[in-house]
Amino acid sequence: MFELRPYRRLNSAAAYNPFREIEDFERRFFNEPFDAFFRSGEFRTDITDEGENFVLEADLPGFDKKDIRLDLSENTLTINAERHFEHEHDDKKDKYLRVERSYGKYSRQFDVSAINTDAIRAKYENGVLRLTMPKKQKTIPETKQLAIDD
């Protein structure tokens, strides 16, 4: 019967895998490992200018809404997300043969000095956190004419 066993690299011709060489080349060429989505403790985001609003979309697949926290402090928005280990429970610990998915705490900070922070709206759907952030209204400096004293 087929069995999963821990991976061991053998130093023989029988262990040669040409596809591994292609993957190694791509890793070096693009300077980013394939499994590095959450390795650095950060997640990928896109920010677009929609005229009156900035829209930030953050990829957070596999997170529950309750595990995502948005903190606002002065001019900094912090997005925190935490994914818990399923295999940390003692009753499940011996059942896992391989664990490759990323677990832990992830965080990103953004400058929101040009944002009306009281009107930020957040929505989490299909693994994407979407923040609609209205821009601050530009104030036109008032000009005055001063009288010259005699």
Disulfide bonds with the S-S distance in Angstrom:
none
